[in-house]
Amino acid sequence: MHTRFTPVRDCFHDLFVTGRETGASLAVWHDGVPVIELMGGTAAAVPPSAVVPMAGADRAWRPDTLVDVYSTGKPVVALCLLLLVDRGRVDLDAPVSAYWPEFRTPATVRQVLAHTAGLPAFPVPRPAAAIADWGLLCADLAAAEPEWDPGAVAGEHAWTYGHLVGELVRRVDGRPVGRFLAEEIAGPWRLDLAFGLGEADRRRCADLSYADPAWPDAMRGEPGSLRARALDNPPGGRDVAMVNSDLWRAAEIPAVNLHATAAGLARLYAGLLAGGALDGVRLFSPELVAEATRVQYSGPDLLLDRPVDWTLGMQWEPDGSWGMGGIGGSSAWADPERGYTFAYATARLADHDRVEELVEALHSCL
């Protein structure tokens, strides 16, 4: 790492010294080249309030350590569908039912990608084991009535997004979305990220842990709220016993269980920032990247309970950056104005203040 970015390294180190971080990786590309790749701490589960050294920990965090980055993966599943759009196999403004005949909600593909389709929660209460039953959950969504007129308003499709988008990929292409990602995007661009891990990749995973035991309840929101309904069915998505299990890691839950390295995520956004090509391999046209990162909806988000600018799968920020963060603290995005991509992947479930401080340090270097 160039000495220019020493403040970022020092900030990352301080997160461990102060006990705010126990295991994480950070990667940054600037002007089309990787300039920062840091990692530290442990991939093992850590009790709340425990302090883990950045280096020398048991099960030390490695360059190939994978971690569940929650909603940071939503743009990744969106890109799978957008690749089919770019190839002319899917029309953004066609109804979903054109590709998925059983689908009752009169939403377009564009509305699904922009979180305005009106299906932010699975409609039928299901047990935790249902996370592994792709067909069941997709059938529930196909038969559901929307909670609002599609396109009228947004509400992050917290759990349902990956099934809506991923089933469209499967209906058009024939492959499950995890295999599609591996063969069409992750493989060609050499990205270490995946949906639905095999046994070898599951052995590389870091175990998530809470910085505060109250974190799962704090993330749920008010009982009975849209957020609570969306995050609690099927149950277990914020329970470390579930998310650290083989059941969770092997399942494809693309809205919330992308397992990735920070380096893989930063590299993905570097390809998008370059207009859809990376190391001479073009996956997306510049026109598709421009459309995918353009604001499609600007206004209140009923689940997040705040104004949001949604692109086709990402959040757009006032500084012109686009990407996505996940509950727990992981995040990845591109900043076209400053010319960088950023990814932080953490196993310590807490707030995003760690990322905010790292970005402040990064901006001081640019």
Buried (B, 14 or more C-beta within 10 A) or exposed (E): EEEEBEBBBEBBBBBBEEBBBBBBBBBBBBEEEBBBBBBBBBBBBBEBEEEBEBEEBEBBBEEEBBBBBBBBBBBBBBBBBBBBBBBEEBEBEEBBBBBBEEBBBBBBBBBBBBBBBBBBBBBBEBEBEBBBBBEBBBBBBBEBEBBBEBBEBBBBBBBBBBBBBBBBBBBBBEBBBBBBBBEBBBEBBEBBBBBBBEEEBBEBBBBBBBBEEEBBEEBBBEEEBBBBBBBBBBBBBBBBEBBBBEEBBBBBBBBBBBBBBBBBBBBBBBBBBBBBBBEEEEBBBEEBBEBBBEBBBEEEBBBBBEEBBBBBBBBBEEEEBBBBBBBBBBBBBBBBEBEBBBBBBBBBBBBBEBBEBBBEBBEEBE
